[in-house]
Amino acid sequence: MVIEFDPIESALYCRIPVSGAAKTDEKEAARKEAKVMQTDSQAVKNIQSKVEKPTLGDLGALAEIKEKLKQKKGDDAEKTEHDFLSVKGY
């Protein structure tokens, strides 16, 4: 244990010198953590490369489906209005 006096702050500090084994353990822990982070980033890249990316053809197909749905909604609205008017006797 080492006791030091800091004249600027007028304070005593007590510290325990770190042995070589403790420094090595810290370095190994940091190295393992970096390796885990690298493995995680590689896994993310691998998954992202396997994900199918949308193409312009997909967008065109979606636009066609959307148009069909709009037409169907319009037809349903006309039928509903026609049914309502026929019930009222108009």
C-alpha positions, 0 to 999 in steps of 0.5 A: 500500500502506498500513501501519497500527499497531494500538496495542491489539493492538501489531501492524502491518497492511499493506493494499492499498486497493481501487480503484473497478473492483474494487468494481464487479466485486464488485458485479456478481458479487454481482448475477449470483449473485443473479440465478442464484439467483432463476432457479433458484428460479423453475425449481423453482416452475415444476416444482412447479406442473406436478407432479400432486398426489394427490387423495382419489380417488387415495387411494381407488383405492389403498385398493381395490388394497391390499384386492384384494392382501390378498384375493389373498394370503389366497386363495393362503395357503388354497390352499397349506395345502390343497395341503399337507394333500392331499399328506400325505393328511389 
